[in-house]
């Protein structure tokens, strides 16, 4: 049974930020968790339903409300597809921005 896109985002968030895994495992695929050069934020590139997605740990030094949550100790990961932010996960809850990858909505 294939997990939903929402379940996949939560799983990536959990493995990368909660478990501090070096590799995220989704089904039979393994995706390395890297660190960004400047800030050392965790980042993982993975594929979900044929869409290339990047999970990126929220930079707590920006002015967004998501950064404010990260500064307060919440674990926040942003998800991008085709260079656009599509969702984030904060403490295990998904928040979508507009349309989901692979849809025309």
TAQUI-V86026 format. One line per field, one symbol per residue. ss: DSSP state (2 for helix, 1 for strand, 0 for the rest). psi: psi as a letter, one per 20 degrees, with the letter a starting at -180 (. if undefined). burial: 1 if it has 16 or more other ideal C-beta (glycine too) atoms within 10 Angstrom, else 0. Layout:
ss=???
psi=???
burial=???
This chain:
ss=000022222222222222000011110011111110000001111111001111111000000022222220000111111001111111001111000000000
psi=ppqrgghgghgggggghgikqhpppodiqppqorpqggikqqqpprpolippqpppppoijrjrhhhggghjiqoppqpqpkjqphrrpoljppoqocqqqjrj.
burial=000010011111111110001001010000101000000011110101000011111111000001001100001111111000011111000100000110000
